[in-house]
Amino acid sequence: MTTSEFDLEQQHLTALYAHLDALRREAAERVAAARRAGDDGATAIWRAEAARLDAVEHGLCFGRLDLHDGRRVYVGRLGLFREGGGEPLLVDWRAPAARPFYAATAVEPHGVRRRRRITTRDRVVVALDDELLDPDHAGADDLVVIGEAALLAAVTGGLREVVATLRAEQDRVVRHAHRGVLVVQGGPGTGKTAVALHRVAHLLHAHPRLRDRGVLVVGPSRVFLDHVGQVLPGLGEHAVVTTTVADLLTGVRVSRVDPPATAERKGRADLADRPAAEVRSRVREPDRPVEVEFERLVLWLDPGTCRRAVRAARRTGLPHDQAGLVFQREVVDAPARDLADLLEAVVLTDTGEAIDGGSPDGRLGEADLRALAAAGVVLDDGDGGGDDVGDDGPRTLLDETDRAALRNALLADAGVRSVLDGLWPPLTPEGVVADLLGARAAGWSAEDVLLLDEADALIRGAGARAVFGHVVVDEAQELSEMAWRAVVRRCPSRSMTVVGDLAQTGNPAGASSWATVLRPHVGDRWELAELTVNYRTPAEVMAVAADLLAAHHPELRPPRSVRSTGEPPWRVRTTDAELPAFVARIAGAHDGGPLAVIAPAARHDALAAGLPDRVALLTPGRAKGLEFDAVLVVDPAAILAGGPLGHHDLYVAMTRTTRLLGVVHPGPPPAELAAVREVER
């Protein structure tokens, strides 16, 4: 049945591309005809149309709506219409008819029975995922459902109420109108990532101006970001930008990994004081006069002038580079006045002779003339055309325009700039952080990127990077305090959707509470929305995981599971020596769906040799966000002892399965798993 659905969608997609190709041929012919006719206006119009048609080659069609009135509406990146009228082949996602694709929910379905997301690669349908907005017709013969909807449609009996709760709380998140930070807290399998991305689509539809400012999606990995590209197709590459935390600052390549203790230390917010102090320390306040040479004239910067200029620049609160411009203007004002006074001390006669200064022959010296010329001051050449000397005798040589030009000439002089740069030097983030860490040749870690971003903000300012109207942060519990500073800098409006689960925090520098990480940036402008229904992890597995959660986080509620498989988790004891062969035997005997072996990194080399290629061997951290038909957790005691958040890692490992969970432990089991059913070897 699934194959026929794929065939149906592929046939429709092929027809859409055939129609698109015909339009492209027509546009090309119109361009050629307009050029032959010499009609530049028509040529430009048809070239623009050809470019518009070329721009939708990828992701042409990404959705379908099945309506209660029997109509079927396909949604894509532009509108395509049949000759002679009738229902469109494809509706432009911006058109009113496409609004239900983004606005429909189970609470307000807008006449939609089923919403289907269609993922394509090139011109091929590669994935279908349905969302059933009319659960009462889940078993209808004419409504085949694929993906998550198929899973939910299989739920019957007393669990229908739980499914209704799932849909209602997801709908509330999608349509939540909070303008600040919305935290979506949800345990494994609650669909929090998909809900957050649906909220983005809803916000972009409800607030069209948001599209101009853009949305930034920060994810834990490139795999996650590829998933985002499938869930939010057609929104346009200019509307949604995706990145990992390590890629927030463009142009920096991460080439090493910090030890956990170092990463935790670098993630603390108080570390931000160090780049700030380093940048501040680069500014020099001299304790004796500084010589400045300008066109062979010697001027002096006294220490008091420099100190006042530094204070004036810092009072502005501007970043280093911009404050440096203020410093330069302030500090050069004194030598500019001195130079102006020196030039004004030379009084000219009507023949251009100097009465009280200048060269020994009674005229302005060569240096005087160069200084005046550098400032753009033009002297009377004696032909009566100038205005430097009046009928009543000598007048002021320089007006305000000349004095401003003199200051600009000083600032433009290479020698003067060199002196000023020595006092308020130009800086780079790389130089500041390298000196701070004392590691110029060691490469950068992901935590160093955050220090570089901090230094970049101090030097160039937050406005030097792209800013967004809304930010989505997935696996947000993993972000350190320094990472939050970098993310918030990119969203001046503080409009964010934050997705995470505090019970799954694996980063020692990550969040232990949402208030702790958010209040320094948004105060009380944040709200918490909880997803409490788990539609992925079986109830039997969640019961065991709930015991682990209760032992370490009694304040957190585990999600309620929709599904029950009738297959309780099991554990088996072995020895260190027998562990690799024993795990290999269990994995080799598995004949179901995808299997993952989740074990501490120290066990991987020994385990990898005996595992079939089809088995995924992962650490708990690498398994986060993934799901498998069956999971085998190996050496849970070592996972627990792997760090201060080892219980979070074990919780993650145990909740990756959609059906079966087994635990293999050398020696006695951890106390948290003692109640799990033990089986014979």
C-alpha positions in Angstrom: 0.0 0.0 0.0 2.9 2.3 0.8 4.4 1.6 -2.6 1.2 2.7 -4.4 1.2 6.0 -2.4 4.7 6.7 -3.5 3.8 5.8 -7.1 0.8 8.1 -7.0 2.9 11.0 -5.7 5.7 10.3 -8.2 3.3 10.3 -11.1 1.9 13.7 -10.0 5.4 15.1 -9.5 6.5 14.0 -12.9 3.4 15.7 -14.4 4.3 18.9 -12.6 7.8 18.9 -13.9 6.6 18.3 -17.4 4.3 21.3 -17.1 7.2 23.4 -15.7 9.5 22.3 -18.6 6.9 23.4 -21.1 6.6 26.8 -19.4 10.4 27.1 -19.5 10.5 26.4 -23.2 7.8 29.0 -23.8 9.7 31.6 -21.8 12.9 30.9 -23.8 11.1 31.3 -27.1 9.5 34.6 -25.9 13.0 35.9 -24.9 14.4 35.0 -28.3 11.4 36.6 -30.1 11.7 39.8 -28.1 15.4 40.0 -28.8 14.8 39.6 -32.5 12.2 42.3 -32.4 14.6 44.6 -30.5 12.1 45.0 -27.7 14.3 45.5 -24.6 11.3 45.8 -22.3 9.7 42.5 -23.3 13.2 40.8 -23.3 13.7 41.8 -19.6 10.2 40.7 -18.6 10.6 37.2 -20.2 14.1 36.8 -18.8 12.8 37.5 -15.4 10.0 34.9 -15.9 12.6 32.3 -17.1 14.7 33.0 -14.0 11.6 32.5 -11.8 10.9 29.2 -13.4 14.5 28.0 -13.0 14.6 29.0 -9.3 11.9 26.3 -8.4 13.7 23.3 -9.8 14.4 21.9 -6.4 11.6 21.3 -4.0 8.9 22.2 -6.6 6.2 20.4 -4.7 6.4 19.7 -1.0 2.9 19.2 0.4 -0.6 17.9 -0.2 -3.9 18.6 1.6 -6.9 16.2 1.5 -10.0 18.2 2.3 -13.3 17.1 3.8 -15.1 18.2 0.6 -13.1 15.6 -1.4 -10.7 18.0 -3.0 -6.9 17.4 -3.1 -4.6 20.4 -3.0 -0.9 20.2 -3.8 1.3 23.0 -2.4 4.6 24.1 -3.8 7.0 26.9 -4.6 4.9 28.4 -7.3 1.4 28.0 -8.9 0.9 25.8 -11.9 -2.4 25.7 -13.8 -4.2 23.5 -16.3 -5.0 24.8 -19.7 -8.6 25.7 -19.9 -9.0 26.3 -16.1 -10.2 24.0 -13.4 -8.4 23.1 -10.2 -4.7 24.1 -10.2 -2.0 21.5 -10.6 0.0 23.2 -7.8 -0.8 26.0 -5.5 1.8 28.6 -4.6 2.5 28.3 -0.9 1.9 32.1 -0.5 -1.6 31.9 -1.9 -4.7 32.0 0.4 -5.6 28.4 -0.8 -2.4 27.1 0.7 -2.9 28.7 4.1 -4.3 25.5 5.7 -1.0 23.8 5.0 0.5 26.0 7.7 -2.4 27.0 9.8 -4.4 23.7 10.1 -4.3 21.9 13.5 -6.3 19.1 15.0 -8.2 21.7 17.1 -8.8 24.0 14.1 -8.4 21.7 11.0 -9.6 24.3 8.4 -11.4 21.6 6.5 -8.3 19.4 6.3 -8.5 15.6 6.8 -4.9 14.8 6.1 -1.8 17.0 5.6 1.0 15.2 3.7 4.6 16.4 3.6 6.4 15.3 0.4 10.2 15.2 0.4 11.9 15.1 -3.0 15.5 14.9 -4.2 16.0 16.2 -7.7 12.8 15.0 -9.4 12.2 11.9 -7.3 9.9 11.5 -4.3 12.0 10.1 -1.5 9.8 10.4 1.6 6.2 10.9 2.6 5.0 11.9 6.1 1.3 12.3 6.9 -0.4 14.2 9.7 -4.0 13.1 10.3 -6.1 16.0 11.5 -9.3 14.0 11.7 -8.6 11.0 14.0 -12.2 9.8 13.8 -11.6 8.8 10.2 -8.2 7.2 10.8 -9.4 3.8 9.6 -11.3 5.1 6.5 -10.6 2.9 3.5 -10.0 5.9 1.3 -7.4 7.5 3.6 -4.1 5.8 3.6 -1.7 7.3 6.1 2.1 7.1 6.1 4.8 8.0 8.7 3.9 9.2 12.2 0.2 9.3 11.3 0.3 5.6 10.6 1.7 5.0 14.1 -1.0 7.2 15.7 -3.7 5.7 13.6 -2.9 2.3 15.0 -3.7 3.4 18.6 -7.1 2.2 19.7 -9.3 1.9 22.8 -8.6 3.9 25.9 -5.4 5.4 24.5 -7.5 7.6 22.1 -7.8 10.1 24.9 -4.0 10.2 25.3 -3.6 10.8 21.6 -6.1 13.7 21.8 -4.0 15.1 24.6 -0.9 14.8 22.5 -2.5 16.7 19.6 -4.0 19.4 21.8 -0.7 20.2 23.6 1.2 20.2 20.3 -1.4 22.5 18.7 -1.0 24.9 21.7 2.7 25.1 21.1 2.4 25.6 17.3 -0.1 28.5 17.7 1.4 30.0 20.8 1.4 33.8 20.5 4.1 34.6 23.1 6.4 37.3 21.6 9.4 36.5 23.9 11.1 33.1 24.5 8.9 30.0 24.4 10.5 27.0 26.0 9.2 23.6 24.7 10.2 21.1 27.4 9.5 17.5 26.4 10.8 14.1 27.1 11.8 11.5 24.5 9.3 10.8 21.7 7.1 13.8 22.4 7.7 15.4 19.0 9.1 18.6 20.4 11.4 19.2 17.4 8.7 18.8 14.8 6.4 20.9 16.9 8.9 23.7 17.0 9.5 23.6 13.3 5.7 23.7 12.7 5.6 26.8 14.9 8.2 28.4 12.6 6.0 27.7 9.6 3.0 29.1 11.5 4.9 32.3 12.5 6.1 32.9 9.0 2.6 32.6 7.7 1.0 34.7 10.4 3.7 37.4 10.3 4.9 37.9 6.7 7.4 40.6 7.7 9.3 38.0 9.6 10.3 36.5 6.3 12.3 39.7 5.5 14.2 39.5 8.8 14.7 35.7 8.6 14.6 32.8 11.0 17.8 31.2 12.4 17.6 27.5 13.4 20.4 26.3 15.7 20.7 22.5 15.8 23.0 20.0 17.4 24.4 18.5 14.2 24.4 18.7 10.4 22.2 15.6 10.4 19.5 17.5 12.3 19.9 20.5 9.9 19.3 18.2 6.9 16.1 17.1 8.7 15.1 20.7 9.0 15.4 21.1 5.3 12.9 18.3 4.8 10.4 19.5 7.4 10.3 23.1 6.3 10.6 22.9 2.5 9.5 25.7 0.3 10.0 28.4 2.9 12.9 29.7 0.8 16.6 29.7 1.5 16.4 33.4 2.4 13.8 32.9 5.1 15.4 30.1 7.2 19.1 29.9 8.0 20.4 26.7 9.7 23.6 26.3 11.7 25.2 24.5 14.6 26.6 26.4 17.6 30.2 25.6 16.3 29.3 27.2 13.0 27.8 30.4 14.4 30.9 32.4 13.5 31.7 32.0 9.8 35.2 31.5 8.7 36.4 29.6 11.7 37.2 25.9 11.4 37.0 23.6 14.5 40.0 21.3 14.5 40.2 19.9 18.0 38.1 18.8 21.0 38.5 20.2 24.5 38.6 17.8 27.4 35.3 17.8 29.3 36.7 19.8 32.3 38.1 22.4 29.9 34.9 22.6 27.9 32.9 23.1 31.1 35.2 25.9 32.3 35.1 27.7 28.9 31.3 27.5 28.8 30.7 29.6 31.9 29.4 33.1 31.5 32.1 34.6 33.7 34.6 33.7 31.1 33.2 36.5 29.0 35.0 38.9 31.3 38.4 37.7 30.1 38.0 38.7 26.4 36.6 42.0 27.6 39.5 42.6 29.9 41.9 41.5 27.2 40.4 44.0 24.7 40.4 46.8 27.2 44.1 46.1 28.2 45.2 46.7 24.6 44.5 50.4 24.9 47.6 52.3 26.1 47.5 55.5 28.1 51.0 57.1 28.0 52.6 58.6 31.0 54.7 61.0 29.1 54.2 63.2 26.0 54.0 61.4 22.7 55.7 62.9 19.6 53.7 63.2 16.4 55.3 64.3 13.2 53.2 65.8 10.4 54.7 67.2 7.3 58.1 67.7 9.1 56.3 69.6 11.9 56.6 68.1 15.3 53.5 68.0 17.5 52.9 66.5 20.9 50.2 64.5 22.6 50.3 65.1 26.3 49.2 62.2 28.7 46.2 64.2 30.0 44.8 64.6 26.5 45.2 60.9 25.8 43.5 59.9 29.1 40.5 62.3 28.4 40.2 60.8 24.9 40.2 57.3 26.2 37.5 58.1 28.8 35.4 59.9 26.1 35.6 56.9 23.8 34.7 54.4 26.5 31.8 56.4 27.7 30.1 55.9 24.4 29.7 52.1 25.1 30.6 51.4 21.4 32.6 48.3 20.4 36.4 48.7 20.2 36.6 49.6 16.5 34.0 52.3 16.6 35.1 53.6 20.0 38.6 53.9 18.4 37.3 56.4 15.9 35.9 58.5 18.7 39.3 58.3 20.5 41.1 59.4 17.3 38.9 62.4 16.8 39.2 63.4 20.4 42.9 62.9 20.7 43.8 64.6 17.4 41.9 67.7 18.3 44.7 69.1 20.6 47.5 68.7 18.0 45.2 70.1 15.4 44.6 73.2 17.5 48.4 73.5 18.2 49.0 73.3 14.4 46.4 75.8 13.7 47.8 78.2 16.3 51.3 77.7 14.9 50.0 78.6 11.4 47.9 81.5 12.7 51.0 83.0 14.4 52.3 83.8 10.9 50.8 87.1 9.8 51.1 87.9 6.0 51.4 91.3 4.3 49.6 92.0 1.1 52.6 90.7 -0.9 52.6 87.4 1.0 55.5 88.2 3.3 55.5 86.9 6.8 55.7 89.6 9.5 56.0 87.4 12.6 57.3 84.0 11.7 58.0 81.7 8.8 61.4 81.2 7.2 64.4 83.4 7.7 63.8 85.2 4.5 60.5 86.5 5.9 58.2 84.1 4.1 56.2 81.0 5.2 58.5 78.0 5.7 58.4 74.9 3.5 56.9 72.9 6.3 54.2 75.5 6.9 53.2 75.5 3.3 53.0 71.7 3.2 50.9 71.6 6.3 48.5 74.1 4.9 48.4 72.3 1.6 47.8 68.9 3.3 44.8 70.5 5.1 43.4 71.9 1.9 44.0 75.6 2.8 44.6 77.8 -0.3 46.6 81.0 0.3 46.2 84.2 -1.6 48.7 84.2 -4.5 49.0 88.0 -4.6 46.8 88.6 -7.6 44.0 90.1 -5.6 41.7 87.1 -5.9 42.2 85.7 -2.4 40.5 86.7 0.8 43.3 86.0 3.3 44.3 89.6 3.6 41.9 92.5 3.8 42.1 96.2 3.1 42.4 96.9 6.8 45.4 94.6 7.3 46.0 90.9 8.3 43.0 88.7 9.1 42.5 85.2 10.5 44.2 82.7 8.2 42.0 79.6 9.0 38.2 79.4 9.2 36.3 76.5 10.8 36.2 74.6 7.5 40.0 74.9 7.2 40.4 73.8 10.8 38.2 70.7 10.2 40.2 70.0 7.1 43.4 70.2 9.1 42.0 67.6 11.7 41.0 65.3 8.8 44.5 65.7 7.3 46.1 64.7 10.5 43.9 61.6 10.8 44.6 60.7 7.2 48.4 61.0 7.6 50.1 57.6 7.8 52.6 58.7 10.4 49.9 60.1 12.6 47.7 57.0 12.2 50.7 54.8 13.2 51.1 56.7 16.5 47.3 56.6 17.2 47.2 52.9 16.4 49.9 52.4 19.0 47.6 53.9 21.6 44.3 52.4 20.5 45.4 49.4 18.3 43.3 47.6 15.7 42.4 44.1 16.9 41.2 40.8 15.6 39.2 38.2 17.5 41.8 35.5 16.6 44.6 37.6 18.0 42.8 38.4 21.2 41.7 34.9 22.0 45.0 33.3 21.0 46.8 35.6 23.4 44.2 34.9 26.0 44.6 31.1 25.7 48.3 31.1 24.8 47.5 28.7 22.0 48.2 30.3 18.7 49.2 27.2 16.8 46.9 24.6 18.5 43.7 25.2 16.4 40.3 26.0 17.7 37.7 24.0 19.6 33.9 24.4 19.5 34.2 26.3 22.9 36.9 28.5 21.4 34.4 29.6 18.7 32.3 31.1 21.4 35.2 33.0 22.8 36.0 34.2 19.3 32.4 35.3 18.9 32.6 37.1 22.2 35.8 38.9 21.1 34.3 39.7 17.7 31.3 41.3 19.4 33.6 43.4 21.6 35.7 44.5 18.6 33.2 44.9 15.8 29.9 44.9 17.6 26.9 42.6 17.5 25.6 44.5 14.5 28.5 43.3 12.4 26.8 39.8 12.2 23.5 38.7 10.7 20.5 39.3 13.0 17.2 37.5 12.8 13.6 38.1 13.6 13.2 34.7 15.3 15.5 31.9 16.5 14.8 28.2 17.1 17.3 26.3 19.3 17.0 22.5 19.3 18.6 20.3 22.1 18.8 23.6 23.9 19.7 22.0 27.2 23.2 21.3 25.7 24.0 25.0 25.2 26.5 26.5 27.7 26.1 30.0 29.1 28.6 31.3 26.6 26.7 29.6 23.8 23.5 31.4 24.9 25.3 34.7 24.7 26.3 34.0 21.1 22.8 32.9 20.1 21.0 35.8 21.8 23.3 38.3 20.1 21.8 37.3 16.8 18.2 38.0 17.9 17.8 41.5 19.2 14.0 41.1 19.5 14.6 38.1 21.8 11.8 36.2 19.9 12.8 32.5 20.3 11.5 28.9 20.4 13.7 26.9 22.7 13.4 23.1 22.5 14.9 20.7 25.0 14.7 18.2 27.8 16.6 18.9 31.0 16.7 15.2 31.8 18.9 14.6 28.7 21.5 17.3 29.3 24.9 15.7 28.5 27.1 18.7 28.4 28.6 19.5 31.9 28.3 23.2 30.9 24.7 22.7 29.8 21.4 23.8 31.4 20.2 22.5 34.8 17.2 24.9 34.7 15.7 27.1 32.0 15.5 30.1 34.3 19.2 30.0 35.0 20.2 30.3 31.3 17.4 32.6 30.1 16.8 35.2 32.8 20.2 36.9 32.3 19.1 37.7 28.7 15.3 38.1 28.7 14.4 38.5 32.4 10.8 37.2 32.8 10.0 37.4 29.1 9.9 33.6 28.7 7.2 30.9 29.1 7.3 27.2 29.5 5.2 24.8 27.5 5.4 21.1 28.3 4.8 18.1 26.0 3.8 15.2 28.2 2.8 12.4 25.7 5.4 10.1 24.2 4.3 8.5 20.9 7.6 6.8 20.1 9.0 5.0 23.2 7.0 1.9 24.4 5.4 2.2 27.8 7.4 -0.8 29.0 10.7 1.0 28.3 9.5 4.4 29.7 8.5 2.7 32.9 12.2 1.6 33.4 13.5 5.0 32.3 11.1 6.7 34.7 12.7 4.9 37.6 16.1 6.2 36.5 14.7 9.7 36.1 13.0 9.6 39.5 16.3 8.6 41.1 18.1 11.7 39.9 15.4 14.2 38.9 12.4 13.7 41.1 11.1 17.1 40.1 10.8 16.1 36.4 7.8 14.2 35.1 8.4 11.5 32.5 6.1 11.6 29.4 3.2 9.2 29.2 3.6 6.7 26.5 0.9 6.1 23.8 2.2 2.7 22.7 2.6 -0.7 24.4 4.5 -3.5 22.7 4.0 -6.2 25.3 7.8 -6.8 25.3 9.4 -5.7 28.6 13.0 -4.6 28.8 15.5 -7.2 29.9 19.0 -7.4 31.3 21.7 -10.0 31.3 25.0 -10.3 33.3 28.3 -11.2 31.8 32.0 -10.7 32.5 34.5 -8.1 31.1 36.4 -10.8 29.2 33.2 -12.3 27.6 31.5 -9.0 26.9 32.5 -8.3 23.3 31.7 -11.8 22.1 28.5 -11.9 24.0 27.3 -8.6 22.6 28.2 -9.8 19.1 26.2 -13.0 19.5 23.1 -11.0 20.6 23.5 -8.5 17.7 24.0 -11.3 15.2 20.8 -13.1 16.3 18.6 -9.9 15.9 16.4 -10.3 12.9 14.1 -7.2 13.3 14.5 -3.6 12.3 17.5 -1.3 12.8 19.6 -2.2 15.9 21.9 0.1 17.8 24.5 -0.9 20.4 25.0 2.1 22.7 28.1 1.9 24.9 30.8 4.0 26.5 33.5 5.1 24.0 36.1 3.1 25.8 34.3 -0.1 24.9 33.9 0.7 21.2 37.2 -0.8 19.8 36.6 -4.1 21.4 32.9 -4.2 20.4 33.3 -3.1 16.8 35.3 -6.1 15.7 32.5 -8.5 16.3 29.4 -6.5 15.3 27.7 -6.9 11.9 27.9 -3.9 9.5 24.2 -3.3 9.8 24.4 -2.6 13.5 25.0 1.0 14.6 27.7 1.4 17.4 27.2 4.7 19.2 28.0 6.6 22.4 25.0 8.0 24.2 25.9 11.5 23.0 26.0 10.4 19.3 22.7 8.5 19.8 20.8 11.7 21.0 17.9 12.5 18.7 18.0 9.2 16.9 15.7 6.2 17.1 16.0 2.4 16.4 13.7 -0.6 16.4 15.9 -2.2 19.1 18.6 -0.9 21.4 21.3 -2.8 23.3 22.8 -0.8 26.2 26.2 -2.1 27.1 28.0 -1.5 30.5 25.4 1.0 32.0 27.6 1.3 35.1 30.4 2.8 33.0 27.9 5.2 31.4 26.7 6.4 34.8 30.3 6.8 36.0 31.4 8.6 32.8 30.8 12.1 34.2 28.6 14.2 36.5 25.8 13.8 34.1 26.2 10.1 33.4 22.6 9.4 34.5 21.4 11.7 31.7 23.5 9.8 29.2 22.0 6.5 30.4 18.5 8.0 30.1 19.2 9.0 26.5 20.6 5.5 25.7 17.5 3.7 27.1 15.0 5.9 25.3 16.2 5.5 21.7 14.2 2.4 21.0 10.7 2.1 19.4 10.3 -1.6 20.4 13.0 -3.6 22.2 15.5 -2.7 25.0 18.2 -5.0 26.3 20.9 -4.2 28.8 24.2 -6.1 29.0 26.2 -5.5 32.2 29.6 -6.9 33.3 29.2 -7.5 37.1 26.2 -6.4 39.1 23.7 -4.0 37.5 23.5 -0.4 38.7 21.0 0.1 41.5 18.8 2.2 39.1 18.4 -0.9 36.8 18.1 -3.6 39.5 14.3 -3.9 38.9 14.7 -4.7 35.2 13.8 -8.3 34.4 16.9 -10.4 34.4 17.2 -13.2 31.8 19.5 -16.3 31.5 22.4 -16.2 29.2 
